[in-house]
Amino acid sequence: MFTLPFDKMPYLQAIPLSNAAVNQNITLSVLRLDVIHNQISGNKWFKLQLYLNEALQQKCSRIVTFGGAYSNHIVATAVACQLAGISCMGVIRGDVQTNPTLTIAVAAGMQLQFIDRTHYKNKTIVQQQLQQPGDYWINEGGYGRLGAEGAMNIHQYILPSTTHIIAAVGTGTMMAGLIQAALPHQNMIGIPVLKGADMIQQDIEYLVNDSKKMKQMTWISAYHFGGYAKHNAILLQKMNEWWQLYQLPTDKVYTAKLIWAVFDLVEKKYFPAGSKIVAIHSGGLQGNASLLPHILKF
């Protein structure tokens, strides 16, 4: 079985909370999946692992996947395929362009195929048009049962005493895996990072396929900051503050919105006394490359 490498083992970083929260014996730790690998970052490492092995076992000649121009998934897939020794193609949403994300993907050997936004919406037709013998297709963001099964392994780095596991949600693949692996007493909280994301709950439910387990998840959709990759100056300011205070790097698409949500929920006394909270740092820091260089201090 092919195994992607770790640069560093993930770890739990304790984050100080307000005196009021401390007095209630509420603690917060961030599971630092971002340190696993510089480019196969965070949850992508877990979501891609089983897809890669299935493609290799089936002796496929190429992996093909979808993503935006600044997609963490595109970078991770490109580098993972390079390490596994299999060619790959990224179907990129939007006009032909060059940026730091796509430069990394191309340097790792990924072929790019740009599709305008209108046609990109119908991925089934796109796949039919681009399909070649020996292709192995992975959904955008690694969505699918193998992606969720791989994400279940994240849970081994979470202490059994944890009462609340909170994570940013894009496709819902990681959340589905975390729900499946959660212990009966653990509450899962999903923070969608895109506007109008309630349909993603159905995607998660499809992957989990267990109504009892789904009852462990709470969906809080108040922290998308206007939509996918949308942000404001206050969020960027907070990202710099978190770095200066805790040496905690975040990205504007996923983890910054997650950490904002956690602190806001603690302040609003959402968590009961004695709560042991773990926030999942899902990686993806390369997404900050779309910002001007002077904006962030890390």
C-alpha positions in Angstrom: 0.0 0.0 0.0 1.4 3.4 -1.0 1.5 5.9 1.9 2.0 9.6 1.6 4.8 11.0 3.7 4.5 13.2 6.8 6.8 16.2 7.2 5.7 16.4 10.8 3.2 14.6 13.1 0.0 16.5 13.8 -0.4 17.8 17.3 -2.9 19.5 19.6 -2.1 23.2 20.3 -3.7 24.6 23.4 -5.2 28.1 22.9 -5.9 30.4 25.9 -9.5 31.4 26.5 -11.0 34.2 28.5 -11.1 34.0 32.3 -14.8 33.4 32.2 -14.4 30.4 30.1 -11.5 29.1 32.2 -13.6 29.5 35.3 -16.1 27.2 33.7 -13.4 24.7 32.9 -13.7 25.2 29.2 -10.6 24.4 27.2 -9.7 24.9 23.5 -7.1 23.0 21.4 -6.4 23.3 17.7 -5.5 20.0 15.9 -2.6 21.2 13.7 -3.1 19.1 10.6 -1.4 21.9 8.6 2.0 20.7 9.7 1.7 17.3 8.1 3.0 18.3 4.7 3.8 21.7 3.2 1.7 21.0 0.0 -0.4 17.9 0.7 -1.8 20.0 3.4 -4.0 19.1 6.4 -7.1 17.1 5.6 -6.1 16.6 2.0 -3.5 14.1 3.1 -6.2 12.0 4.6 -8.8 12.4 1.9 -6.4 11.6 -1.0 -4.7 8.5 0.5 -7.4 5.9 -0.3 -8.1 7.3 -3.8 -4.5 7.1 -4.7 -4.2 3.5 -3.6 -7.4 2.5 -5.5 -6.0 4.2 -8.6 -2.7 2.3 -8.3 -4.4 -1.0 -7.6 -6.6 -0.6 -10.7 -3.4 0.2 -12.6 -4.9 3.5 -13.8 -2.6 5.7 -16.0 -3.9 9.1 -14.9 -5.8 10.8 -12.1 -8.1 13.6 -13.1 -9.8 16.0 -10.6 -11.6 19.3 -10.4 -10.8 22.5 -8.6 -10.7 26.3 -8.6 -7.6 28.3 -9.6 -6.5 28.6 -5.9 -7.6 25.1 -4.9 -5.8 23.4 -2.0 -7.1 20.1 -3.5 -5.4 20.8 -6.8 -2.0 21.4 -5.3 -2.3 18.4 -3.0 -3.4 16.1 -5.8 -0.6 17.2 -8.0 2.1 16.7 -5.4 0.6 13.4 -4.2 0.4 12.0 -7.7 4.1 13.1 -8.3 5.1 11.1 -5.2 3.0 8.1 -6.2 4.4 8.1 -9.7 1.1 8.6 -11.6 0.3 11.3 -14.0 -2.5 13.7 -13.3 -4.7 16.4 -14.8 -6.5 19.3 -13.1 -9.8 20.6 -14.6 -9.6 24.2 -13.5 -12.7 26.4 -13.1 -12.4 29.7 -15.0 -10.2 31.4 -17.7 -6.6 30.4 -18.4 -4.3 32.0 -15.9 -1.1 31.7 -13.9 -0.9 32.0 -10.1 1.2 30.6 -7.3 -1.2 27.7 -6.7 -1.2 26.6 -10.4 2.5 27.1 -10.7 3.1 24.6 -7.9 0.7 22.1 -9.5 2.4 22.4 -12.9 5.8 22.1 -11.3 4.7 18.8 -9.8 3.7 17.5 -13.2 0.0 18.3 -13.4 -1.6 19.0 -16.8 -4.2 21.8 -16.6 -7.4 22.0 -18.5 -9.3 25.3 -18.0 -13.1 25.2 -18.3 -15.3 28.3 -18.3 -17.5 28.7 -15.3 -20.7 27.9 -17.1 -19.6 24.6 -18.5 -17.8 23.7 -15.2 -21.1 23.5 -13.4 -22.0 20.3 -15.3 -19.0 18.1 -14.3 -20.7 15.0 -15.7 -20.5 16.4 -19.2 -17.0 17.7 -18.7 -15.9 14.3 -17.5 -17.5 12.6 -20.6 -15.7 15.0 -22.9 -12.3 14.6 -21.3 -12.4 10.9 -20.4 -9.5 8.8 -21.6 -8.9 5.1 -21.1 -7.1 4.5 -17.8 -8.4 7.6 -16.1 -9.3 7.7 -12.4 -11.5 10.6 -11.5 -11.7 12.3 -8.1 -14.5 14.7 -7.2 -13.8 18.3 -6.4 -12.3 18.6 -2.9 -12.0 14.8 -2.7 -15.7 14.4 -2.0 -16.8 10.7 -1.8 -16.9 7.6 0.4 -13.1 6.9 0.1 -12.4 10.6 1.0 -14.6 10.3 4.1 -13.1 7.0 5.1 -9.7 8.5 4.9 -10.8 11.5 7.0 -12.0 9.1 9.7 -8.3 8.6 10.5 -8.0 12.2 11.7 -9.9 11.2 14.8 -6.9 9.2 16.1 -5.3 12.5 17.0 -8.2 13.7 19.1 -8.3 12.8 22.8 -11.3 10.7 24.0 -12.0 13.3 26.6 -12.9 15.8 23.9 -16.6 16.9 24.1 -16.8 19.1 21.0 -15.1 18.8 17.6 -15.6 21.8 15.4 -14.4 22.1 11.8 -14.8 24.3 8.7 -16.9 22.7 6.0 -16.4 22.9 2.2 -17.6 19.7 0.5 -18.4 18.1 3.8 -16.0 15.1 3.2 -13.9 15.7 6.3 -16.9 16.3 8.4 -18.5 13.1 7.3 -15.4 11.2 8.3 -15.2 12.9 11.6 -18.9 12.1 12.4 -18.4 8.5 11.5 -15.4 8.2 13.8 -16.7 10.3 16.7 -17.3 8.7 20.1 -20.9 8.7 21.3 -20.4 11.6 23.7 -18.7 13.9 21.2 -20.6 16.7 19.6 -19.7 17.6 16.0 -20.1 21.3 14.9 -19.9 22.2 11.2 -19.0 25.7 10.2 -19.8 26.1 6.4 -17.5 28.5 4.7 -19.8 29.2 1.7 -23.1 30.9 1.5 -26.3 28.9 1.1 -24.5 25.7 2.1 -27.4 23.8 3.7 -27.5 21.3 0.8 -24.1 20.2 1.9 -25.7 18.6 5.0 -27.4 16.2 2.6 -24.0 15.4 1.0 -22.6 14.7 4.5 -25.7 12.6 5.4 -25.2 10.5 2.2 -21.6 9.7 3.1 -22.3 9.0 6.8 -25.4 6.8 6.0 -26.3 6.6 9.6 -29.2 8.7 11.0 -28.1 8.1 14.6 -24.6 9.4 14.0 -25.9 12.4 12.1 -27.7 13.5 15.2 -24.2 14.2 16.7 -23.7 17.1 14.2 -24.8 20.7 14.7 -24.7 23.0 11.7 -23.9 26.7 12.3 -24.0 28.8 9.1 -23.4 32.3 10.5 -19.7 32.5 9.8 -19.3 32.4 6.0 -18.4 36.1 5.8 -20.5 36.5 2.6 -19.5 33.4 0.7 -16.7 31.1 -0.4 -13.3 32.8 -0.2 -15.1 36.1 0.9 -13.5 38.0 3.7 -13.2 41.5 5.1 -10.4 43.6 6.7 -11.5 42.6 10.2 -11.0 38.9 9.5 -7.5 39.6 8.0 -6.7 41.7 11.1 -7.7 38.8 13.4 -5.6 36.4 11.4 -2.6 38.6 12.1 -3.5 38.8 15.8 -3.9 35.0 16.1 -0.4 34.6 14.6 1.1 37.2 17.0 -0.6 35.8 20.1 -0.5 32.1 19.4 1.8 31.5 16.4 -1.3 30.0 14.8 -1.4 30.6 11.0 -4.8 30.5 9.4 -6.1 30.8 5.8 -8.9 33.3 4.8 -11.1 30.6 3.1 -11.4 28.0 5.9 -9.5 28.1 9.1 -9.8 31.9 9.8 -13.6 31.6 9.7 -13.4 28.5 11.9 -11.3 30.2 14.6 -13.5 33.3 14.5 -16.5 31.1 15.0 -15.0 29.2 17.9 -14.0 32.4 19.8 -17.4 34.0 19.1 -19.3 30.9 20.3 -17.2 30.8 23.5 -18.0 34.5 24.1 -21.7 33.8 23.6 -21.5 31.0 26.1 -22.6 28.4 23.5 -20.4 25.7 25.2 -21.5 24.3 28.5 -19.2 24.2 31.5 -16.5 21.5 31.3 -16.4 21.5 27.5 -13.2 20.3 26.0 -13.2 21.8 22.5 -11.0 20.7 19.5 -10.9 22.8 16.4 -9.6 21.1 13.3 -6.9 23.1 11.4 -7.5 21.6 8.0 -4.5 23.2 6.3 -4.7 25.1 3.1 -2.5 28.0 4.0 -1.3 28.3 0.3 -4.7 29.8 -0.4 -3.4 33.1 1.2 -1.2 33.5 -1.9 -4.1 35.3 -3.5 -3.6 38.2 -1.1 -1.1 41.0 -1.6 2.3 40.1 0.1 2.1 42.8 2.8 -1.4 41.9 4.1 -0.4 39.0 6.4 2.5 38.9 8.9 3.2 35.2 8.5 
